[in-house]
Amino acid sequence: MIPAYCTNVHPAEDLAGVVAQLDRYAVPVREALGADTLALGLWLAEPVARGLAADGAARRRLAADLRARGLEVSTLNAFPYGGFHHEVVKHSVYEPTWTDPRRTAYTLACATVLADLLPDSAAYGSISTLPLAWREPWDGDDDARAQEALDTVARALREDAARHGRPIRLAVEPEPGCVLDTVADAVAWLADRVDHDHVGICLDTCHLAVSFADPVDAVEGIRATGLSVVKVQASAALEVAEPGAEEGRRAVAGFVEPRYLHQVRENTPAGVLAADDLPEALTDLPAEHPWRVHFHVPLHDRPAAPLTSTTDVLLTAVEAVRSTSDAMPHVEVETYTWTVLPGAGDDLAAGIAAELRWASENLGGAS
């Protein structure tokens, strides 16, 4: 089965633009794959989600627009609130945080929209979200406010499930540099704080790889607490085995770009060293041991040597999830960096189709 692809690669931040992007990209991707139906991980900027949540007729029209194009939506990406294609995004993608009522309102709006978009075949809907906030400033009072906000969302999702007959579940996505930096951090924070039936983990395999965590141990750690993987974001990080060598340094420096934050981790015998962005890593890290970089690279198109990507982590993680779950969670290919890749081509639809073809062939029936 072909996984979903995440539409946060497209910049539309109004409803007309969202539908136009479906025509420009999603439909050609579906046709290139020869598929009757293509799943999307839909991204709706906050004004779009808010407007749709307030207008049932507009939601029904969007659902009809999707069906008419052979597209379906079982999952939303509600991590970016808006402005995800501004010239500089960097830390602003983590705002508003889970201490801000705007984050709660946005997430609830997304849940209202998703309930009316779910295809008949979907057992549940999922919404991925940020790991509370960037790591600083953050304190115990912030923990309490975030927990209260997540409780509010869980209560609303519980009521929606009773009304609609199918649950929508929130998937918290650990990311390097955030309050919930690693999967282990997310599990430790969430395990005793949230309703496990309605809040779980979004396992982004690029983020997992950057942390240098063992993917099997990470998945087992989620299961052991009673939490679940609600959604897998199938993604790969950039890796360089010898960042201190001239060739390796030059190659990885070619991925410096101004829009997104590209956290770097260096795996030393004494522990994992951290830099918050690639330029900082090139200046501050010792570069004596392998680096992994938070730069989502296309799954099918590995970077040129001496760089590699972490598709091995993706494959291992998906198999671990499959072996510990009664049914596979939603799988969404999330390569939002196509437009900032060095030497990026113009045919985005062809690139997305090639990536989804790889995912379909290599992820063993992921849904």
DRENTORLO-871247 format. One record per residue (C-alpha): residue in three letters; x, y, z. Coordinates in Angstrom, 3 decimals. Example, Ala and Ser with C-alpha at 12.3 -4.5 7.8 and 13.67 -1.06 7.14 Angstrom:
<sites>
+-----+----------+----------+----------+
!  aa !       c1 !       c2 !       c3 !
+-----+----------+----------+----------+
! ALA !   12.300 !   -4.500 !    7.800 !
! SER !   13.670 !   -1.060 !    7.140 !
+-----+----------+----------+----------+
</sites>
This chain:
<sites>
+-----+----------+----------+----------+
!  aa !       c1 !       c2 !       c3 !
+-----+----------+----------+----------+
! MET !    0.000 !    0.000 !    0.000 !
! ILE !    1.216 !    3.511 !   -0.795 !
! PRO !    1.724 !    5.616 !    2.366 !
! ALA !    0.374 !    9.140 !    2.652 !
! TYR !    2.540 !   12.098 !    1.750 !
! CYS !    2.513 !   15.222 !    3.863 !
! THR !    1.302 !   18.366 !    2.136 !
! ASN !    3.338 !   20.700 !    4.354 !
! VAL !    5.769 !   20.635 !    1.411 !
! HIS !    3.291 !   22.998 !   -0.283 !
! PRO !    3.003 !   26.642 !    0.826 !
! ALA !   -0.772 !   27.217 !    0.545 !
! GLU !   -2.225 !   29.023 !    3.574 !
! ASP !   -5.799 !   29.632 !    2.377 !
! LEU !   -8.438 !   27.123 !    1.308 !
! ALA !   -8.370 !   28.058 !   -2.372 !
! GLY !   -4.609 !   27.583 !   -2.336 !
! VAL !   -4.923 !   24.187 !   -0.648 !
! VAL !   -7.294 !   22.945 !   -3.359 !
! ALA !   -5.073 !   24.415 !   -6.087 !
! GLN !   -2.090 !   22.530 !   -4.680 !
! LEU !   -4.097 !   19.310 !   -4.817 !
! ASP !   -4.598 !   19.862 !   -8.522 !
! ARG !   -1.030 !   20.963 !   -9.163 !
! TYR !    0.727 !   18.226 !   -7.203 !
! ALA !   -1.383 !   15.567 !   -5.463 !
! VAL !   -3.411 !   14.533 !   -8.499 !
! PRO !   -0.336 !   14.263 !  -10.769 !
! VAL !    1.397 !   12.218 !   -8.047 !
! ARG !   -1.566 !    9.836 !   -7.868 !
! GLU !   -1.630 !    9.516 !  -11.650 !
! ALA !    2.122 !    8.918 !  -11.844 !
! LEU !    1.733 !    6.079 !   -9.348 !
! GLY !   -1.201 !    4.596 !  -11.250 !
! ALA !   -3.265 !    4.606 !   -8.044 !
! ASP !   -7.033 !    4.939 !   -7.872 !
! THR !   -6.696 !    6.652 !   -4.482 !
! LEU !   -3.818 !    8.537 !   -2.881 !
! ALA !   -3.613 !    9.214 !    0.847 !
! LEU !   -2.534 !   12.631 !    2.049 !
! GLY !   -1.215 !   13.823 !    5.381 !
! LEU !   -2.943 !   17.161 !    5.060 !
! TRP !   -1.456 !   20.354 !    6.491 !
! LEU !   -3.906 !   23.175 !    7.118 !
! ALA !   -2.504 !   26.477 !    8.331 !
! GLU !   -4.368 !   27.890 !   11.320 !
! PRO !   -6.638 !   30.316 !    9.409 !
! VAL !   -7.740 !   27.498 !    7.079 !
! ALA !   -8.402 !   25.064 !    9.921 !
! ARG !  -10.293 !   27.705 !   11.904 !
! GLY !  -12.434 !   28.688 !    8.935 !
! LEU !  -13.292 !   25.088 !    8.063 !
! ALA !  -14.087 !   24.221 !   11.683 !
! ALA !  -16.639 !   27.032 !   11.752 !
! ASP !  -18.293 !   26.089 !    8.448 !
! GLY !  -19.762 !   22.617 !    8.032 !
! ALA !  -20.704 !   23.291 !    4.416 !
! ALA !  -17.093 !   24.200 !    3.618 !
! ARG !  -15.904 !   20.965 !    5.224 !
! ARG !  -18.344 !   18.962 !    3.123 !
! ARG !  -17.132 !   20.746 !   -0.021 !
! LEU !  -13.524 !   19.976 !    0.830 !
! ALA !  -14.403 !   16.328 !    1.443 !
! ALA !  -16.128 !   16.239 !   -1.948 !
! ASP !  -13.151 !   17.957 !   -3.596 !
! LEU !  -10.868 !   15.262 !   -2.192 !
! ARG !  -13.098 !   12.396 !   -3.333 !
! ALA !  -13.453 !   13.881 !   -6.815 !
! ARG !   -9.671 !   13.885 !   -7.162 !
! GLY !   -9.123 !   10.364 !   -5.846 !
! LEU !   -7.572 !   11.673 !   -2.619 !
! GLU !   -8.257 !   10.750 !    0.995 !
! VAL !   -7.213 !   12.077 !    4.386 !
! SER !   -6.896 !   10.076 !    7.606 !
! THR !   -4.187 !   12.191 !    9.217 !
! LEU !   -3.375 !   15.869 !    9.631 !
! ASN !   -0.013 !   17.444 !   10.366 !
! ALA !   -0.763 !   20.163 !   12.926 !
! PHE !    2.841 !   20.833 !   13.955 !
! PRO !    3.354 !   24.024 !   11.888 !
! TYR !    0.747 !   26.619 !   12.885 !
! GLY !    1.436 !   28.800 !    9.871 !
! GLY !    4.163 !   30.561 !    7.923 !
! PHE !    5.915 !   27.286 !    7.188 !
! HIS !    7.266 !   28.580 !    3.883 !
! HIS !    8.381 !   32.025 !    4.977 !
! GLU !   11.912 !   32.948 !    3.921 !
! VAL !   13.056 !   32.209 !    7.497 !
! VAL !   11.154 !   29.738 !    9.685 !
! LYS !   13.745 !   28.372 !   12.137 !
! HIS !   12.447 !   28.496 !   15.765 !
! SER !    9.099 !   30.043 !   14.846 !
! VAL !    7.801 !   26.581 !   13.856 !
! TYR !    7.584 !   25.769 !   17.578 !
! GLU !    5.134 !   28.594 !   18.250 !
! PRO !    2.568 !   28.803 !   19.646 !
! THR !    3.617 !   26.296 !   22.304 !
! TRP !    1.371 !   23.932 !   24.244 !
! THR !    1.183 !   26.548 !   27.016 !
! ASP !   -0.599 !   28.943 !   24.634 !
! PRO !   -4.401 !   28.645 !   24.235 !
! ARG !   -3.965 !   29.216 !   20.494 !
! ARG !   -2.300 !   25.796 !   20.199 !
! THR !   -5.251 !   24.109 !   21.888 !
! ALA !   -7.763 !   25.971 !   19.713 !
! TYR !   -5.866 !   25.122 !   16.521 !
! THR !   -5.646 !   21.446 !   17.419 !
! LEU !   -9.358 !   21.250 !   18.237 !
! ALA !  -10.178 !   22.971 !   14.941 !
! CYS !   -8.083 !   20.379 !   13.123 !
! ALA !   -9.969 !   17.600 !   14.916 !
! THR !  -13.313 !   19.069 !   13.822 !
! VAL !  -12.131 !   19.209 !   10.225 !
! LEU !  -10.624 !   15.735 !   10.217 !
! ALA !  -13.800 !   14.138 !   11.562 !
! ASP !  -15.588 !   15.206 !    8.378 !
! LEU !  -12.760 !   14.203 !    6.036 !
! LEU !  -12.133 !   10.646 !    7.251 !
! PRO !  -12.841 !    8.041 !    4.566 !
! ASP !  -15.181 !    5.175 !    5.398 !
! SER !  -12.199 !    2.808 !    5.461 !
! ALA !  -10.367 !    4.672 !    8.244 !
! ALA !  -10.404 !    3.027 !   11.679 !
! TYR !   -9.280 !    6.288 !   13.284 !
! GLY !   -7.895 !    9.705 !   12.515 !
! SER !   -4.590 !   11.129 !   13.722 !
! ILE !   -3.172 !   14.600 !   14.268 !
! SER !    0.556 !   15.083 !   14.805 !
! THR !    1.734 !   17.974 !   16.930 !
! LEU !    4.849 !   19.585 !   18.331 !
! PRO !    6.702 !   18.237 !   21.399 !
! LEU !    5.386 !   20.993 !   23.710 !
! ALA !    7.882 !   23.722 !   22.754 !
! TRP !   11.482 !   24.532 !   22.053 !
! ARG !   13.425 !   23.524 !   25.159 !
! GLU !   13.870 !   27.027 !   26.555 !
! PRO !   12.387 !   28.827 !   28.279 !
! TRP !   10.497 !   26.016 !   30.001 !
! ASP !    9.826 !   25.210 !   33.657 !
! GLY !    7.518 !   23.263 !   35.940 !
! ASP !    4.707 !   25.766 !   35.561 !
! ASP !    4.909 !   25.263 !   31.801 !
! ASP !    4.679 !   21.504 !   32.340 !
! ALA !    1.459 !   21.994 !   34.286 !
! ARG !   -0.079 !   24.323 !   31.693 !
! ALA !    0.823 !   21.984 !   28.843 !
! GLN !   -0.650 !   19.002 !   30.666 !
! GLU !   -3.876 !   20.920 !   31.257 !
! ALA !   -4.044 !   21.820 !   27.546 !
! LEU !   -3.506 !   18.215 !   26.488 !
! ASP !   -6.202 !   17.137 !   28.949 !
! THR !   -8.584 !   19.628 !   27.335 !
! VAL !   -7.865 !   18.218 !   23.892 !
! ALA !   -8.180 !   14.613 !   25.101 !
! ARG !  -11.586 !   15.322 !   26.646 !
! ALA !  -12.795 !   16.855 !   23.407 !
! LEU !  -11.460 !   13.931 !   21.378 !
! ARG !  -13.204 !   11.490 !   23.724 !
! GLU !  -16.508 !   13.305 !   23.204 !
! ASP !  -15.968 !   13.421 !   19.438 !
! ALA !  -15.279 !    9.671 !   19.353 !
! ALA !  -18.571 !    8.991 !   21.157 !
! ARG !  -20.399 !   11.229 !   18.698 !
! HIS !  -18.788 !   10.062 !   15.454 !
! GLY !  -18.074 !    6.438 !   16.305 !
! ARG !  -14.375 !    6.640 !   15.364 !
! PRO !  -11.587 !    8.125 !   17.467 !
! ILE !   -9.228 !   10.908 !   16.480 !
! ARG !   -5.931 !   10.617 !   18.288 !
! LEU !   -3.244 !   13.197 !   18.980 !
! ALA !    0.337 !   12.165 !   18.177 !
! VAL !    3.096 !   14.083 !   19.978 !
! GLU !    6.237 !   14.257 !   17.838 !
! PRO !    9.606 !   14.357 !   19.673 !
! GLU !   12.210 !   16.516 !   17.958 !
! PRO !   15.851 !   17.334 !   18.744 !
! GLY !   16.231 !   20.553 !   20.709 !
! CYS !   12.674 !   20.598 !   22.027 !
! VAL !   11.316 !   20.001 !   25.523 !
! LEU !   10.637 !   16.432 !   24.389 !
! ASP !   13.920 !   16.004 !   22.552 !
! THR !   13.942 !   12.220 !   22.130 !
! VAL !   11.411 !    9.409 !   22.096 !
! ALA !   12.558 !    8.494 !   25.610 !
! ASP !   11.896 !   12.077 !   26.759 !
! ALA !    8.420 !   12.013 !   25.246 !
! VAL !    7.575 !    8.655 !   26.806 !
! ALA !    8.788 !    9.774 !   30.238 !
! TRP !    6.793 !   13.016 !   30.090 !
! LEU !    3.582 !   11.646 !   28.591 !
! ALA !    3.269 !    8.244 !   30.269 !
! ASP !    1.621 !    9.391 !   33.507 !
! ARG !    0.153 !   12.656 !   32.235 !
! VAL !   -2.113 !   11.883 !   29.290 !
! ASP !   -5.090 !    9.769 !   28.291 !
! HIS !   -3.426 !    6.893 !   26.410 !
! ASP !   -6.567 !    6.209 !   24.404 !
! HIS !   -6.434 !    9.629 !   22.762 !
! VAL !   -2.807 !   10.814 !   23.029 !
! GLY !    0.260 !    8.916 !   21.878 !
! ILE !    3.487 !    9.257 !   19.909 !
! CYS !    4.264 !   10.403 !   16.389 !
! LEU !    7.451 !    8.539 !   15.533 !
! ASP !    9.384 !   10.699 !   13.093 !
! THR !   12.202 !    8.448 !   11.917 !
! CYS !   14.453 !   11.339 !   10.883 !
! HIS !   14.259 !   12.777 !   14.398 !
! LEU !   14.768 !    9.303 !   15.842 !
! ALA !   17.883 !    8.803 !   13.747 !
! VAL !   19.348 !   12.187 !   14.663 !
! SER !   19.122 !   11.266 !   18.352 !
! PHE !   21.219 !    8.127 !   17.694 !
! ALA !   18.677 !    6.108 !   19.717 !
! ASP !   18.230 !    2.440 !   18.905 !
! PRO !   14.951 !    2.243 !   16.960 !
! VAL !   13.893 !   -1.116 !   18.411 !
! ASP !   14.548 !    0.057 !   21.970 !
! ALA !   12.646 !    3.286 !   21.272 !
! VAL !    9.573 !    1.428 !   20.026 !
! GLU !    9.746 !   -1.052 !   22.903 !
! GLY !    9.976 !    1.848 !   25.346 !
! ILE !    6.763 !    3.322 !   23.968 !
! ARG !    4.918 !    0.017 !   24.217 !
! ALA !    6.182 !   -0.750 !   27.721 !
! THR !    4.439 !    2.293 !   29.203 !
! GLY !    1.092 !    1.608 !   27.544 !
! LEU !    1.511 !    4.477 !   25.101 !
! SER !    1.212 !    3.714 !   21.414 !
! VAL !    2.646 !    4.865 !   18.132 !
! VAL !   -0.310 !    6.726 !   16.651 !
! LYS !    1.529 !    7.778 !   13.505 !
! VAL !    4.880 !    7.166 !   11.812 !
! GLN !    6.450 !    9.956 !    9.817 !
! ALA !    8.616 !    8.077 !    7.352 !
! SER !   11.647 !   10.297 !    6.919 !
! ALA !   15.423 !   10.079 !    6.690 !
! ALA !   18.181 !   12.245 !    8.125 !
! LEU !   21.417 !   13.325 !    6.493 !
! GLU !   24.479 !   11.470 !    7.790 !
! VAL !   28.204 !   12.073 !    7.409 !
! ALA !   30.645 !    9.512 !    8.815 !
! GLU !   33.702 !   11.800 !    8.811 !
! PRO !   32.548 !   15.392 !    9.276 !
! GLY !   36.082 !   16.494 !   10.088 !
! ALA !   37.501 !   15.362 !    6.755 !
! GLU !   37.698 !   18.049 !    4.109 !
! GLU !   35.427 !   16.183 !    1.704 !
! GLY !   32.817 !   15.423 !    4.371 !
! ARG !   32.813 !   18.959 !    5.715 !
! ARG !   32.419 !   20.477 !    2.264 !
! ALA !   29.597 !   18.095 !    1.388 !
! VAL !   27.560 !   18.674 !    4.544 !
! ALA !   28.143 !   22.435 !    4.359 !
! GLY !   26.311 !   22.353 !    1.029 !
! PHE !   23.097 !   21.711 !    2.981 !
! VAL !   23.262 !   24.976 !    4.927 !
! GLU !   20.176 !   27.024 !    4.031 !
! PRO !   18.314 !   29.874 !    5.770 !
! ARG !   14.707 !   28.671 !    6.058 !
! TYR !   14.611 !   25.689 !    8.416 !
! LEU !   16.450 !   24.644 !   11.555 !
! HIS !   18.806 !   21.707 !   10.974 !
! GLN !   19.830 !   20.330 !   14.351 !
! VAL !   23.020 !   18.229 !   14.397 !
! ARG !   24.140 !   15.455 !   16.732 !
! GLU !   27.644 !   13.962 !   16.971 !
! ASN !   27.876 !   10.415 !   18.331 !
! THR !   30.997 !   10.297 !   20.514 !
! PRO !   32.110 !    7.480 !   22.862 !
! ALA !   31.408 !    9.831 !   25.778 !
! GLY !   27.895 !   10.643 !   24.622 !
! VAL !   25.955 !   12.520 !   21.986 !
! LEU !   26.996 !   16.141 !   21.411 !
! ALA !   24.466 !   18.685 !   20.168 !
! ALA !   24.309 !   21.759 !   17.975 !
! ASP !   21.056 !   23.589 !   17.301 !
! ASP !   21.721 !   24.271 !   13.621 !
! LEU !   24.117 !   23.193 !   10.900 !
! PRO !   26.177 !   26.419 !   10.753 !
! GLU !   26.685 !   26.179 !   14.516 !
! ALA !   27.761 !   22.540 !   14.180 !
! LEU !   30.339 !   23.434 !   11.562 !
! THR !   31.800 !   25.973 !   13.968 !
! ASP !   31.396 !   24.362 !   17.391 !
! LEU !   31.326 !   20.561 !   17.215 !
! PRO !   34.647 !   18.666 !   17.279 !
! ALA !   33.687 !   16.710 !   14.118 !
! GLU !   35.686 !   13.691 !   15.250 !
! HIS !   32.790 !   11.225 !   15.099 !
! PRO !   29.743 !   10.685 !   12.862 !
! TRP !   27.106 !   13.366 !   12.507 !
! ARG !   23.416 !   13.085 !   11.812 !
! VAL !   21.621 !   16.192 !   10.629 !
! HIS !   17.927 !   17.057 !   10.913 !
! PHE !   17.511 !   17.590 !    7.207 !
! HIS !   14.734 !   15.441 !    5.731 !
! VAL !   16.231 !   13.959 !    2.567 !
! PRO !   14.175 !   12.101 !   -0.070 !
! LEU !   13.853 !    8.428 !    0.772 !
! HIS !   14.600 !    7.147 !   -2.716 !
! ASP !   17.417 !    9.499 !   -3.672 !
! ARG !   20.358 !    9.100 !   -1.365 !
! PRO !   22.815 !   11.982 !   -1.189 !
! ALA !   26.112 !   11.692 !   -3.016 !
! ALA !   29.120 !   10.240 !   -1.174 !
! PRO !   30.571 !   10.889 !    1.315 !
! LEU !   27.082 !   11.682 !    2.641 !
! THR !   24.473 !    9.014 !    3.319 !
! SER !   20.951 !    8.941 !    4.708 !
! THR !   19.347 !    7.020 !    7.545 !
! THR !   16.789 !    4.939 !    5.661 !
! ASP !   18.113 !    1.934 !    7.625 !
! VAL !   16.721 !    3.514 !   10.807 !
! LEU !   13.388 !    4.065 !    9.065 !
! LEU !   13.167 !    0.448 !    7.913 !
! THR !   14.117 !   -0.923 !   11.340 !
! ALA !   11.684 !    1.361 !   13.143 !
! VAL !    8.757 !    0.470 !   10.878 !
! GLU !    9.422 !   -3.246 !   11.340 !
! ALA !    9.616 !   -2.749 !   15.130 !
! VAL !    6.290 !   -0.916 !   15.115 !
! ARG !    4.703 !   -3.612 !   12.974 !
! SER !    5.930 !   -6.397 !   15.267 !
! THR !    4.602 !   -4.733 !   18.429 !
! SER !    1.249 !   -3.453 !   17.134 !
! ASP !   -2.034 !   -5.177 !   16.427 !
! ALA !   -2.345 !   -2.999 !   13.319 !
! MET !    0.023 !   -0.590 !   11.613 !
! PRO !   -0.552 !    3.044 !   12.526 !
! HIS !   -0.792 !    5.742 !    9.911 !
! VAL !    2.386 !    6.196 !    7.882 !
! GLU !    3.107 !    9.579 !    6.323 !
! VAL !    6.126 !   10.404 !    4.190 !
! GLU !    7.212 !   13.835 !    5.374 !
! THR !    9.924 !   15.333 !    3.212 !
! TYR !    9.117 !   19.048 !    3.427 !
! THR !   12.604 !   20.125 !    2.364 !
! TRP !   12.330 !   19.492 !   -1.394 !
! THR !   12.484 !   23.199 !   -2.228 !
! VAL !   15.628 !   23.813 !   -0.155 !
! LEU !   17.613 !   20.751 !   -1.235 !
! PRO !   20.906 !   21.579 !   -2.969 !
! GLY !   20.257 !   21.462 !   -6.700 !
! ALA !   16.515 !   20.956 !   -6.227 !
! GLY !   14.724 !   20.287 !   -9.512 !
! ASP !   11.510 !   21.843 !  -10.760 !
! ASP !    9.330 !   18.721 !  -11.029 !
! LEU !    8.152 !   18.350 !   -7.447 !
! ALA !    5.293 !   15.997 !   -8.333 !
! ALA !    7.692 !   13.555 !  -10.019 !
! GLY !    9.993 !   13.646 !   -6.996 !
! ILE !    7.165 !   12.988 !   -4.547 !
! ALA !    5.888 !   10.137 !   -6.727 !
! ALA !    9.341 !    8.543 !   -6.837 !
! GLU !    9.663 !    8.810 !   -3.064 !
! LEU !    6.238 !    7.269 !   -2.486 !
! ARG !    7.078 !    4.474 !   -4.914 !
! TRP !   10.185 !    3.704 !   -2.853 !
! ALA !    8.151 !    3.779 !    0.350 !
! SER !    5.532 !    1.465 !   -1.095 !
! GLU !    8.193 !   -1.020 !   -2.196 !
! ASN !   10.274 !   -0.919 !    0.988 !
! LEU !    7.953 !   -0.401 !    3.945 !
! GLY !    6.244 !   -3.743 !    3.674 !
! GLY !    2.582 !   -2.872 !    3.469 !
! ALA !    2.671 !    0.157 !    5.767 !
! SER !   -0.695 !    1.856 !    5.883 !
+-----+----------+----------+----------+
</sites>
